[in-house]
């Protein structure tokens, strides 16, 4: 019995040793796999410049290949590609693509989605003038009656007296001013920057954007491309400005044969806090003097290269014509 007990103890000891060895090897394998993942992650981070925008300190910092150059609010220059830019497809209430949005500020995505998916698409056939120019945000209290926007009836003459069949426009929703457009780019795994760049480059970006091209392909009959962008045409009295540069590239280089419409004043949409049953895709332009402003509300950039001012009353103020002063 004593001998049998001793043999059992020896066998048990051997089994424990074997099991311990297997366990040690298993634990070791887990640590080795974990280390491999860490090394792979570290390698990926060292290659981050290939996946994120690059800050440009010297010309030699600009990566090879086709890039855009933009500037952030600190004056830093960034080189980036279309893949680095944040964008989203705009869909209407029925889910049909109607344009592209470039959200660059807090809340843009929510506002853009609420505006594009509103059940009542007033923007397609009417807009309003707001004369509350002293406020940085439209109050939506001092509005003119809704009026027909210039993209509803597109013709070869200024007054749109020979309209084609009406089609809804393709929209590009982006922040802008008279000299530049603003987009948000990826600068790291958890970081981004808002940068501005010129109109021609913004048009080139759209030509490479999957959402913009999808909206165009699913709205082939649309005659107009409307920029939902503040003051993109505010520099209408000078030779070149943001919307003009955009339109020139879109028409002549990208081959998009749609008239481009851009606002000269601040553009406003309804607050997203409005109840769903009240929400619509209304669009307003803020002008000094309201509907009697001597400043055009919109500039229409035609495929033929004309820049046509559209006043709030759809007729020029007294003493002005469609071609004087600016064009």
LOMI-183350 format. One record per residue: x, y, z of N, C-alpha, C, O in turn. Coordinates in steps of 0.05 Angstrom, whole numbers, plus 5000, padded with zeros to 4 digits. Example, Ala and Ser with C-alpha at 12.3 -4.5 7.8 and 13.67 -1.06 7.14 Angstrom:
REM residues 2
526448865156524649105156526449345156528549345169 525749555142527349795143525850015157526850235161 
REM end
This chain:
REM residues 327
501749765000500050005000501750255000501250444986 503850255016505650485018506950534991507350754982 507750304978509050324951507050444931507850614915 504650344931502650444912502050744917501850894897 501950814942501551104948503851274937503351494927 506251184940508551324930508451354900509151564890 507751134887507551154857505451354848505851504829 503151354863501051544856501951834859501352004843 503551884881504552154886506452234864506452464855 508152044855510052104833508552174808509152374794 506452014801504952064777503452324778503352474759 502352384802500852634806502752874802502053074790 505152844813507153064812507953114783508153344774 508252894768508952914739506753054724507253234707 504252974730501953104716501753404722501253564704 502253464747502153754754504353904740503854124730 506653784738508953914724508253954695508854164683 507153744682506453764654504353984650504554144632 502253974667500154174665501254454669500454644654 502954484688504154744693505754844669505755074662 507154654656508654724633506954814610507455014597 504654664606502754744585501655014591501455184574 500955064617499855324625501755544620501055754610 504255494627506355704623506655764594506856004586 506655554577506955604549504555754538504755924521 502055684548499655824539499756114547499156294530 500456164572500656444581502756594565502356824557 505056464560507156584544506256654516506956864506 504656474504503556524477501756764477501756934458 500056794498498257024500499857284501499257484488 502057284518503657524520505057584493505257824486 505957384479507257424454505357544433506057724418 502857444433500857544414500157834421499858004403 499957894448499458164456501658354448501158574439 504158264451506458424444506458484414507058704405 505658274398505558314369503558524362503958684344 501158514375499158714370500158994377499659184362 501459024399502559284408504559384387504559624380 506359204378508259284358506959374332507759564319 504759224324503359294300501959564303501959734284 500859614327499559874332501560104330501060314319 503960054342506060254342506960314313507360544306 507160094297507960134269505760294254506460464238 503260244260501060384247501160684254500760854237 501860744279501961024288504261164274504061404268 506461024270508761154256508061204227509361374214 506061064216505261114188502761294187501461304166 502161424208499661584210499561804189497361874179 501861914181501862124161500562044135499562204120 500661774129499461684105496461674106495061674086 495261684131492361664134491161914144488761944143 492762104153491762354164493162594150495262564137 491862824153493063064141495763124154496363044176 497363274139500163334148500463634153499763794135 501463704176502063984180504564064165506563934166 504364284150506564374133508064594147507064814151 510564534153512364734164514264844142514865084142 514964674124516664754101515464614076513964424079 516264714053515264594028515864294026514364144014 518064214039518863934037516963754053517063514050 515263874070513363714086510863634070509363464079 510463754047508163684031508563404019510463364004 506763214025507062944015506962933985505863113972 508062723973507962693944505062623936503562523952 504362683912501662633902499962883902500863103909 497462853894495663073893494463143920493062973932 494963373930494063463956492763733955493263883935 491163803975490164063979491664204001492864064018 491764464001493064624022490964804035489564954021 490764794061488864954076490165074101492264984109 488765264113489865404136487865394159485465444154 488765334183486965324206486865604219488165794209 485365634241484965894253487466004267487466234275 489465834270491965914282494065994261496366064268 493265974236495166044215496865804206498665844189 496365574217497965334209497065234182494665234176 498865154165498265044139498164734140499864614153 496164624127495864334126495664234098494364354081 496864004093496563864067494763624072495163474090 492763594054490763374059489663284032489863424012 488463054032487162944008484162944013483263004034 482662863992479762853994478962654016476862694029 480462444019479762234039480062334068478862214086 481562554072481862664099479562844107479362914130 477862924088475763124093473262994103472362794092 472063104124469563004135467263104117466963334111 465562914108463262984092461062774097461562554107 458662844089456362654092454362704070454062924060 452962484063450962504042448362634053447462564075 447262824038444762944046442462784032442462754008 440562694048438262544037435662704044435562844064 433662674027431162804033429362614050430262414059 426962694054425062554072424662264062424262084079 424762224036424361954025426961794023426961564013 429161914031431761774030433361814005435461694001 432261983987433762023962436062223966435662423979 438462163955440662343958440062603943439262603920 440562833957440063093945442463273946442363503936 444663183958447063353959449063243979449063013987 450963423986453163344004453463574025453063804019 454263494049454763684070457663644080458663424082 458963874086461663874097461463994125462064224129 460763824145460563934173463264004184465063844184 463564244194466064334205465864454233467864514245 463364504242462964624268461064454284459664284273 461064494310459464334328456464364321455464584318 455164134318452364134312451664144283449264114276 453564164265453064184237451663934226449763954211 452563704235451363454224448463424232446763354215 447863494257445063484266443263684251441063614242 444263924248442764134233442364054204440164084193 444563964191444363884163442463654158440963654139 442463454176440663234173437763314177436063234162 437263484197434563574202433463744179431163724172 435263904167434464074145433863914120431863954107 435663734113435363584088433063384089431763324069 432563264113430563054116427863164124425963014130 427563434125424963554132422763454113423263434089 420463404124418263304108417363504087416563434065 417463764094416463974076418964114064420364264077 419464064039421864164026421364434012421364453988 420964634029420464904018422865004002422465153983 425264924010427665033997427664983967428865133952 426364763958426364693930424864903913425464933889 423065053926421365223909420865503922419465663910 421965553945421565823957423665883979424765693990 424166133984425966224005425066494015423066604005 426366594036425566854047427967034051430266934052 427467284054429467484061429167564090426967614099 431367574104431267654132432967914135435267914125 431868124147433368374149434468424177435168654183 434568224193435668254220438768214219439868024230 440068404205442868374200444668444224447068394224 443468564245445068634268445568394286447368394302 444068174282444467934297446267744282446167724258 447967604297449767404285448267154276449167004260 445867124287444166894280441467004271440367194283 440266894251437666974242435566924264435566714276 433967124269431967094290429466944280427966844297 429166924254426766794242424166934252422066804255 424367184257422067344266421367564246419067634242 423467664233423067884215423467784186425467854173 421667624177421967494151420067614130417867694136 421067624106419367714083417567474076418167254084 415467524061413867304050415667114034417567204021 415066854034416566674019416366733989414166803979 418566713975418666793947420166573931421566413942 419766573905420966373888423866423885424766643878 425566213890428466253888429266233858427766133842 431666333852432466353824432966083811432966063786 433365873827433965613814431365463806431565243794 429065573813426565433804426165453774425365263762 426665683763426365723734428965823722429866043727 430165653707432765713695432365763665431365593651 433266003656432966063628435466213620437266263636 435666293595437966433585437966733591440066863588 435766833601435667123606435467183636434767003652 435967423643436067503672433367463686433367373709 431167533673428567523687427267253686424967223697 428567053675427466783674424666773661422866633671 424366913639421666923627421166683609418866643601 423166523604422766283588423766033603425865923597 422265953624423265743641423265473628421665403611 425165313637425165033629423364883649422265003668 423064623645421564463664423064483691425464453692 421564523713422864573739423864303750422464103750 426364313760427464083774428764183800429664413801 428764023820429964103845433064103843434163943828 434464283857437364303854438764083870437663943887 441364063865443163913881444464113901445364323893 444564033927445564223947448364153957449163923959 449964363962452564333975452464514000452464753998 452364384023452164524049454864544062456164344069 455864794065458564834075458765124086457265304077 460465164106461065434116462865574096464665444084 462565834093464165984074464266274081462766374098 465866424066465766714065466566794037466666614019 466967044031467267134004469867033991470167043966 471766934007474266853996474966563999476866463986 473466414016474266134022471965974031469866074040 472365704030470465514041471865374065474365354065 470265284084471365164109470564864110468264794107 472564694114472064404118473564304142475464444151 472864064152474363944174475863704164474863534150 478463694172480163484163481163314187481363414209 481863064181482962884202485962944204487462914185 486863014228489663064233490962844250493362854255 489362654260490362444277488162244283485862284275 488762044298486761844304484361954319482061874314 484862144337482762264353482762564351481662704369 483862674330483962964327483163054299483462904280 482363304297481563424271481863724273482163834294 481863854250482164144248480264244226479864114206 479164484231477664614210479564794195481064954207 479564774169481364924152479865054129477764954121 480765284120479465414097481365414073483765414076 480065404050481665414025479965524003477565554006 481265583980479965733959477765583944477565343946 476165743929473865633916474465423895473065223893 476665463879477365263859478165003872477364793861 479565013894480364763908477864623920477764383920 475964783929473564663940471964523918470764313922 471964643894470664513872472064253864470864053858 474764263865476364023859475863803880475763573873 475463893905474863693926472163563921471863323924 470163723913467563603907467663413883466363203884 469263473863469463303840470563023848470162823835 472063013871473162763881471562643903472262433913 469362773911467862683934465662483926464062533908 465562253939463662043932460762123936459062053921 460262283957457462373963456562573942454262553933 458262753934457562953914456962813888454962883875 458662633880458262493855455762313855454362283835 455062203878452662043880450162213877448262143863 450262453890447962633888447562723859445362743849 449762773845449562853817448462633800446762673783 449462383804448562163788445562093792444262003773 444562143816441762083821439962323817437462303822 441062543808439462783801440362893774440963133772 440562723754441662793728440063013715441063163699 437463023721435763223708435863503722434663693711 437163513744437263773759438863973742440963913732 437864213740439164423725440864613742442364773732 440664583769441964773787443564633808442964413817 445664773817447364683839447364923859448465133853 446064883882445665103901447665073925447664863938 449165283930451065293953449565393977448765623978 449165223997448065304023450365394039451365254057 451365644033453865744044453666034049452966184030 454266124072454066414079456166574063458466514063 455166784049456866994037458866884017460767024011 458366654005460166543985460366733961462366733947 458266893956458267083934458367363943457667553929 459267413968459267683979461267863965460968103966 463167743952465167913937464367953908466167973891 461767963902460767973874461768213859461768213835 462668423873463468663860466468663851467368853839 467868443858470668413850470868193828468968053823 473168173816473467993794473267703802472267533787 474267633825474267343833473467323863474367483879 471867133869470967083896470266793899470366643879 469566703923469366413929467566263910468366063898 465066363907463166213890463866223861463266043846 465066443852465766473824468066273817467966143797 470066253835472266063831471165783831471965613814 469265723849468065463850466565403824466965183813 464965583815463365543790465165503766464665333749 467265673764469065653741470265373739470465263717 471165263761472364993761470264783755470764603739 467964803769465864603765464964583736464564363726 464764813723463764823696465964743676465564583657 468364863679470464833658472264603662473364493643 472764513687474664303692473264043700473963823690 471264063717469763823726467563733706466663513707 466763923689464863853669461963823679460363683667 461363953702458663943713457064163700457564403706 455164093683453664293668451064373682448864323673 451364493705449164593721449764883730452064933739 447865063728448365333738448765323768447465173782 450665483778451265493807450065743819450265963808 448665713842447465933856448765973883449065773898 449466213889450766273915449666523927449066713912 449466533953448266763967450366973973452766913977 449567223974451367443981451367504010453167634021 449267414025449067474053449167214070449667004060 448567244095448567024114446166844107443966934103 446666584106444566384100443666254126445266184143 441066234129439866114153437865894147436465914127 437765694164435765484163434365464189435365564209 431965344190430465334215431965184238433465004232 431565274263432865134285431964844287429664784282 433864674294433164384297431464334321430364114325 431164534339429464494363426464504356424764444373 425864594332423064604324421964324324423364134317 419364284332418164024331418163914302418064064283 418163644300418263524273415963604256416263644232 413563634268411263704251411363994241409864064223 413164154252413564434242415964464225416364664212 417664254225420264284212420064274182418664104171 421364454169421464464140424264534131425964604147 424764524105427364584094427564874086428964934066 426365054101426465334094429365434092431165334106 429765634076432365744072432066054070430266144056 433666194085433466484085436166614079438266494084 436166854069438567014065438167284079436167424075 440167354095439967604110441367824093443667804085 439768044088440868264072440368534087438268564099 442168724085441668984095439469124079439669154055 437369204093435169324079432969134071430969204060 433368874078431368674072430768654042432668654026 428268624034427568584006428168833989428168813965 428569064002429169313987432169353985433069573977 433769153993436669183992437669243964436669133945 439669413963440969463937443169253931444469263911 443369063949445268843946443768603935441668533947 444668463915443268223905443168013927444967993944 441067853927440867633946442467393937443767263953 442467343911443867113899445467203875444767403862 447567053869448967083844448666813829449266603840 447766823804447466583788449866563769450266743752 451466353772453766303754452866103733452465873739 452466203709451466033688453665853676456065923678 452865643663454765463649456265613627458465553621 454965823616456165983594458166183605459466323589 458466203632460466383643459366653652460966823659 456766693651455566943661455266943691454766733703 455467173703454967203732452567403734452967643731 450267293741447767453740446767503768446267313783 446467763776445467823802442467783803440967853784 441467683825438567643830437767803854438467723877 436268023851435468183874433068053888431667893876 432668133913430568013929427768043916426167863919 427368263903424768303890424768193861422768223847 426968063854427267953827427468163805427368093781 427568413812428068623793430168803805430268833830 431868923789433969103800432869343814430769443806 434169443834433369703846433369923825434669903805 431970133831431770353812434570453805436270503822 435070483779437570583770439670373765441970433757 438870123768440869903763439769703743437269683740 441569573731440769353712442269103720443969103739 441768893706443068643712446068643706447568483716 446968833689449668823680451469043690453869043687 450169253702451869473710453169433737452469253752 455169603743456569613768458469373774460669413783 457569133768459068903778460268733755462368613759 458868713732459568493714460168603686460768443668 
REM end
